[in-house]
Amino acid sequence: MNGSDAPESLPSRPSLKILYLTWNYPPVRGGIEDMVWHLHTGLRERGHQVHVLTSWYPYPLADDPPEVERASRPGLAAFEIEALRRGMRWIRRQGADVILCGSIAAAPAAWVLRRVSGVPYVVPAYGSELVLQGWLYSRMTAWWFRRAARVLPISRATAQRLGQAGISPPHCTIIPPGVDVEKFERSFALSPRDDRWPGREVLLTVGRLVRRKGVLEFIEHVLPRLVQRRPSLLLAIVGEDARHSLVHAQEGMRSRIEEATGRLGLQNHVALLGAVPDHVLAALYRRAELFVLPALDLPNDVEGFGIVFLEAALASVPAVSTRVGGIPDAVEDGITGVLVNPGDWTAMADRIAELLEDRDRLSRLGRAAAERARRQFAWPMIIERYERILLDTAGAVARA
């Protein structure tokens, strides 16, 4: 580690040289991409040298920072090969204190680099990578996690799955994703409330259109019941198909949602908005009465946490969701929102209707959600926790 590069305002903190290997990176949108970007920029702003090696993108991106290198060809194999080749070149030329993986997808290259150079690697765990089917995949995933210097699950549920694979404290430390409090509160102040649906009660859901989110099932099993009880109800859906996902690219959920909406005659009660700019999303959060994420309990996919719950919370919008994966870490049942058992569509419809009828309770939940998001999940606090892990990992190698 090189302490001479630390900012003058923080003289006691060493400066790290971090090689960041990540398949996921903007402009692709998603929870992992959001987390990777904030960790990259946040660690850089705290005085660390961060060099990013990431996956190919179809066209040049002027917004990429100069320290970001992209693979020259598409595909996971090309990413692994180039991450290994370019990573080794960077370590030899610049040196590195620690390798940070964006996900387990980068661990194969990180493990080889550790073997060759001695630089340890740290990898977060999101949950879905631990439930994907396949005997060989499961064994290799657990193998790469066990050889990391530290594993950082994003929720208690993910930590439990790691424990089942033999990865537990002190090797494993839970650090949740964060939320950009300043950005969203600035956007809320600048973006007027979205009033494109006067007189309507708006339920909002945000995220990539993948099956585990349960949006299709919500439209089929919950929305008709709610519309019968509250004819002004509208479900606004923000998100697109996960075309760049290694797992979900072929699901085609948008067309399935459109088909179900038409088949059930709900065209006047569903607004499929696709991807929207941040200022539009902020206006939609402000417009919503409730945030809903009817996540499913699938054997080979899991909702690791749900950053969108925190974004909605900053607009004082409580959530109704399910007790699946890491969602109970993001939503405190009865305090910042309401959780029901996955697949219990009657309970979900009843809880939503009850909250819409009890505006005082709705407001209390929203205020508690906003306070918790600001107090526990602001990105500077999350980045500082990552920084401590990375410093400790690099320091352990230096002391050895």
N, C-alpha and C positions, 0 to 999 in steps of 0.2 A: 504494500500500500504506500501511496505517496501523499504524505500530509501537507506538502508544500502547496498543493493546488486548492486547499480548502478556502472558502470565502472568508474575508477578513471579519465579517460579522459573526462567524461561527468558527473561531480559531481552534476549538478543542475537538472538532469532528474531523477525522481523517477523510481524505478523498479517495474513493474507490475507482478502479478501472473495471467497468462492468461490460461484459460481452452478453448482449441480449439476443437470444435465438428465439424466434417466434414465427410460427406459421400464420398466426392471426395478426392482422394489422390493418388500420384504416387505409383506404376509404371503405373497405368492407365494414358493414355495421353489425353490431351484436354485442352481447355482454362481455365476451372475452376481449374483443377488439377495443372496447371502451376501457377495460381494465388495463390492457397492455399499453395503450396510449398514455393513460394517466400515470402509470408507473414509470414509463420512459421519460416523459417530460418532467414529472415531479422529482425523480431522482437527479435528473440533469440540473434542475433549478436548485437543488440542495447541494450543488457543487461537485457532483460525481461525473466522471467521464463515461458516457453510455454509448456504445456502438451497437446498432441494431442490424441484424441479418434476418430478412423476412422473405416471404413468398413472392412469386411472380405476380404481376398485374398486367392486364391487357394493353395498357397504354402508359406513357410516361406521366409522372405526377409531379407537377411543379411545387406542390405543397409539402412534399417529403423533405424533412430536415436533412442537412448535408451528411449527418452521421448514419443515415438509413441506407442500407444496401439491399436491393431486391434480387432474387434469383432471376436468371436470364431466361429460364424456361418454366412452363407450367408443370404442376404435378408435385406430389409429396416426395417422390424419389429424387427429383431434381433439387428440391429444397434441401433435403438431407445432405446430398452430395455437396452442394454449394455452401451450405452452412458449415460443413466440416472443412472444406478446402479454404474458404475465405476466413473462417474462424481461426484456423491454424495460422494463416498468414498474419491476421491481426494480432494474435497472441505473440508471435515471434517478433513482429515489428514494434508493437506498442506495449506489450505486456498486459496481463489481466489478473485481477484479484479474485474474481468470481464470475461464473457463468449463470445468468438468469434465464430460465426457459419461460416462454409465454404459456406453454401447456406441455402435456406429455408428448405431443407430436414432435417437439424439438429434442426430447431426451436422448434418442439414439445418437444424434450428432454430438450432443453434450457429453454423453458417456465416453465416446471415443476420444474427444478432446481432453477429457479428464485423464484418461489412460495415457495419452501421449504427452500432455503438458503438466499434469498434476493440478490443474485449476479445478476446484470443486464446482458442482452445479447445484442450483436450488430450483425447485419446480413447484408451481401451485397445482392443486387438484380441485376440479370443478364438480365431479360426481359422475357425469355421463361417461367419462372414459373408463370408469370402474364397473359399468354395467353392460357395456357392449358385448354382444355374444361372440363366441369363438374361443375354443380352448387355448390355441396358440396365442391369440391376441391377449387374453387375460393373463396368461403366464408371463408374457414379455412385458406387459404394462406393469405388473407388480414387480418384476425384476428391475426395470428402470427406476421405479419409485424407490425401491430399497437401496439402490446404489447412489441416490442423490444425497448430498450432504444434509439438506433439509427439505421436507415436504410441507407445503402450506395449503391445507384444505380451506375452502371458503365457507364452510358451515359445519355444524356438529354432525349432520347426517353424512357428509362426505368424510369427516374424520372417522366415523364409525365404520364406513365401508373400507377405509384404509386399514383400520385395525383388524378387520376380518382378513385382510391380505398380509398381515404381519407387520404393518407399518404403524407405529404408535409413539407417543411421547417417550423420550425427549426429541426423537427424530421428527416429530410431527407437531406443528403449531397452527392453530386456527387463526386465520386473518381474513375477514370478510372483504368483499369489494367495497368501494367507497362511492360517494355521490358528489358531484361538483356543485356544492352549495352556492358558491358565489355566482357561477354561471347561470344557474337556474333562477336564483332570486333576482339577478339582474334582468334575465329574460322575462320573468314575471312582471317586473316593474315596467319594462319597455313594451311588452306585447299586450295589446288589449284582449279582453276576454273574447273568445271566439263565439260570435252570435249568429252563425249561419243557420242555426236551427231554433228559431224563436219558439218559445212555448213548449219545447221538448225537454224531457228528463234524459240526461246523457250518461250512459255507462261507457267507460273508455278502457280499451285494452291495447297494449303496446308491446311489440316484440316481433322477432322473425316468425313467419308463419310456418311453424313446424308442428307436427302432430301432438307432441307432449304438452303444448300449451292448452289444448282442449277447446280451442275456439269453435271448431266445427261441431263438437258435441254440445257446446253451450248453445249454439244456434238451433240445433236440432231438439234439445231436451229442456232447455231452460227458457230461452227467449219467448217461445210461444206462450208459456204459462205466465210470464211477466207481462207480455203485451195484452193478454186477456184481462189482467188485473189493472194494468196501467197503460192505457192505449197511447199515451204520448211518448212512451219509452223509445230510445234510440241507442243502438250499440255502435260506437265509433271504433273502428279497427285500424291501428297504425302499424304498418310493417309489410314486408314483402317476402316472397319465397326465399329460402336459404340457398340460393344458387351456388354460392361459393363454399358451402359446408362440405366437409369430408363425409358426413353421415346423412344429412338431410336433403341433399341437392335434388333427389329424384321424387320427393314426396308430393310436390305440386299441390300444396294446400290451398292456394288462392283459388284455383279453378274449382276445387271441391267445395269451398265455402260459397262461392258464387252459385254453384249448382244447388246447394241446399237452401240458400236464401230464396232463389226463384221457386224451387219446388214447394216450399212452405208458405209462399206468398208474403215474405217478410221484406220485400225490397224497400218498403217505406220505413223499415225499422233497423236497417243495417247500412252503415256508411263505410265502405271499404276504401280507405284513403291511401294505401300504399306508404312508401317512405315519404316523410315530410321534413322540411328544414327545422332547425332547432326553435326558431321563433314561433313557428306554427305549432310545434309540439307543446311549447310553453303555454300558448293560448288555449290549446285543447285541454291540458291539465287543469287550467283555471276554469274551463267551462264545465268539466265533468262533475257530476254528483258523487260518483263512485268509480274506483278503479277495480276492474275484475281480471283475474287470471285463473281460469278454471282448469289448472294443470292436472294431467292424468298420471296415474300410477302405472307406468309401463315397465316391463321387465328389462328392457334394453335401452332405456333412455330416462333421464332424470332432470328435474329442474334444480340446479345446484344452489341457487340463491334467489336472484331476481332483482337486479339493480333498478328496474322500472318501478318497483314498489317504493323505493326511496325517492325517486324523482317525483312520483305522484304525491308522496308524503310532504315534500317541500312546498307543494301547492295546497297543503292542508286537505288533501283528498285521501280518505281512508280506503282500504282495500278489502275485497271479499275474494278469498282464494281457498286453496285446499291444503290439507296436511300432507304434503309431499316433499321429499328431498329437503333442501335447505330453506324452503319457504317459511317454516316456523321461526327461523332466525331473522328473517326480514320483516315479518308481520307478527306482532304480539297479539295473540288471540284475545279479543275482548278489550284490548287497550288501544291498539293502533289500527285495528281492523277486525275482521271476523273470518275464521277458518272453519271449513266443513270437511268431512271425509271425502276423498276422491271418488267420483262416480255417484255421489248422493245428490242427484240433480234436484230432487224435491226440496232438500234442505237448503241448497244454494238459492233456489228461487225464493223460498220463504225468507231467508236471511236478507236478501237484497230488498225484497218488498218491505220487510219490517224497517230496515234502515231508511228507505226512502219515505216512509210514513212518520219516522221519528227524527225530525230535523235537529233537535237538540242533541240527541245521541250522536248523530252523524257529525255534528260540529265538534263535539268533545273528542271523538275518535280522530278527527282530522287534526285538531290542535296537538293532541298527544303524538300523532305520527310525525308532524313537522318538527316538534321539539326533539324527538328521539333521533330523527335523521340528522339534524344539525349537531346534536351532542355526541353521537356515537359513530357516525359514518362519513364525516367530512373527509375528503381525500387527503388533506395535509396530515391528519392523524393516521390514516391507513398507510401512507407512504413512509411516515416515520417508523411505523412498526416493521415494514419491509426493510427499511434501512438498517434497523438494529439487527435483524436476522442476517443481512448480507455482511455487515461489519463483523459480526460474531463469527460467521462462516469463514471469511477471509482471515480474520485474526487467529482462528484455530489452526489454519494451515501455516501461518507465519510462525506460530508458537511451536509447531511440531518439529 
